[in-house]
Structure formats: C-alpha cells, structure tokens
Amino acid sequence: MDQPADATLPTVEIADDVIRLGQFLKLAGLAESGAQARDLVADGEVRVNGEVDTRRGRQLRRGDTVTVEHPQGQQGATVA
C-alpha cells in the first residue's frame, strides 16, 4: 500500500543526488550501525515510500520516504 510523503517526518540532507538505503538508515539515525541497518532491511522492517524493501543497496533520491519498524514504534525520515 502506497503512502504519501509524510510532512511530519524529519528531513535528512544528502550530499549527492542519490544515497544507498543502508547508508541513509545510519545517516538519518534510524540504525545505529551498518550491521543493524543490514538486519533491519533483511528482516523486512524497512519501508521505502510505503513499500517493504529488502535491498540494502537500493538507491534513494530526494523526496523518498523511509520508515523503520522498531520495538518502540515506527520511525522515519525523508531524503532531502
């Protein structure tokens, strides 16, 4: 199910035109380490633009929204 970009999510600036999903998870503070980012993605806990994505190397562009299901609740950020 697609979700519209959520205006309440924080935005995280990226230096280049694209960033890999695993890198963005760390940059946005949604994962504490590369290992945790890998596990979250592999376990299907990460959604990009509302859809589960299990590709850690997925290329994200400005405007993409990433959400993560954590035990303490959902967190997310928008690529800016």
One Martini backbone bead per residue (centre of mass of N, CA, C, O) as a GRO file, in nm:
protein
   80
    1MET     BB    1   0.094   0.037   0.025
    2ASP     BB    2   0.071   0.358  -0.037
    3GLN     BB    3   0.244   0.653   0.074
    4PRO     BB    4   0.257   0.954   0.150
    5ALA     BB    5   0.432   1.201   0.221
    6ASP     BB    6   0.545   1.294   0.542
    7ALA     BB    7   0.550   1.605   0.695
    8THR     BB    8   0.643   1.495   0.995
    9LEU     BB    9   0.901   1.414   0.887
   10PRO     BB   10   1.214   1.421   0.881
   11THR     BB   11   1.488   1.572   0.726
   12VAL     BB   12   1.766   1.452   0.512
   13GLU     BB   13   2.058   1.547   0.401
   14ILE     BB   14   2.226   1.517   0.091
   15ALA     BB   15   2.509   1.545  -0.116
   16ASP     BB   16   2.388   1.383  -0.332
   17ASP     BB   17   2.153   1.245  -0.548
   18VAL     BB   18   2.232   0.974  -0.400
   19ILE     BB   19   2.144   0.692  -0.173
   20ARG     BB   20   2.180   0.436   0.020
   21LEU     BB   21   1.988   0.278   0.239
   22GLY     BB   22   2.200   0.198   0.454
   23GLN     BB   23   2.320   0.485   0.479
   24PHE     BB   24   2.059   0.637   0.554
   25LEU     BB   25   1.994   0.496   0.818
   26LYS     BB   26   2.243   0.614   0.961
   27LEU     BB   27   2.218   0.920   0.898
   28ALA     BB   28   1.912   0.930   1.030
   29GLY     BB   29   1.912   0.731   1.293
   30LEU     BB   30   1.767   0.435   1.229
   31ALA     BB   31   2.066   0.329   1.269
   32GLU     BB   32   2.360   0.249   1.451
   33SER     BB   33   2.451   0.048   1.213
   34GLY     BB   34   2.529  -0.151   0.956
   35ALA     BB   35   2.426  -0.411   1.088
   36GLN     BB   36   2.145  -0.304   1.161
   37ALA     BB   37   2.060  -0.224   0.879
   38ARG     BB   38   2.079  -0.504   0.755
   39ASP     BB   39   1.873  -0.641   0.944
   40LEU     BB   40   1.627  -0.463   0.889
   41VAL     BB   41   1.612  -0.522   0.588
   42ALA     BB   42   1.610  -0.839   0.596
   43ASP     BB   43   1.341  -0.833   0.797
   44GLY     BB   44   1.128  -0.613   0.676
   45GLU     BB   45   1.141  -0.313   0.844
   46VAL     BB   46   1.158  -0.157   0.564
   47ARG     BB   47   1.032   0.145   0.413
   48VAL     BB   48   0.969   0.266   0.077
   49ASN     BB   49   0.715   0.446   0.008
   50GLY     BB   50   0.540   0.204   0.173
   51GLU     BB   51   0.751  -0.025   0.086
   52VAL     BB   52   0.901  -0.304   0.110
   53ASP     BB   53   1.270  -0.327   0.144
   54THR     BB   54   1.556  -0.568   0.084
   55ARG     BB   55   1.760  -0.339  -0.037
   56ARG     BB   56   2.042  -0.191   0.074
   57GLY     BB   57   2.126  -0.066  -0.230
   58ARG     BB   58   1.914   0.121  -0.260
   59GLN     BB   59   1.821   0.400  -0.438
   60LEU     BB   60   1.799   0.725  -0.323
   61ARG     BB   61   1.591   1.013  -0.338
   62ARG     BB   62   1.462   1.293  -0.335
   63GLY     BB   63   1.152   1.235  -0.143
   64ASP     BB   64   1.206   0.993  -0.004
   65THR     BB   65   1.059   0.749   0.219
   66VAL     BB   66   1.161   0.629   0.547
   67THR     BB   67   1.071   0.335   0.736
   68VAL     BB   68   1.079   0.197   1.078
   69GLU     BB   69   1.045  -0.094   1.270
   70HIS     BB   70   1.025  -0.070   1.611
   71PRO     BB   71   0.957  -0.163   1.926
   72GLN     BB   72   0.895   0.161   1.994
   73GLY     BB   73   0.834   0.213   1.690
   74GLN     BB   74   0.795   0.434   1.442
   75GLN     BB   75   1.038   0.548   1.204
   76GLY     BB   76   1.155   0.845   1.014
   77ALA     BB   77   1.248   0.974   0.675
   78THR     BB   78   1.348   1.230   0.448
   79VAL     BB   79   1.483   1.297   0.154
   80ALA     BB   80   1.697   1.612   0.082
   0.00000   0.00000   0.00000
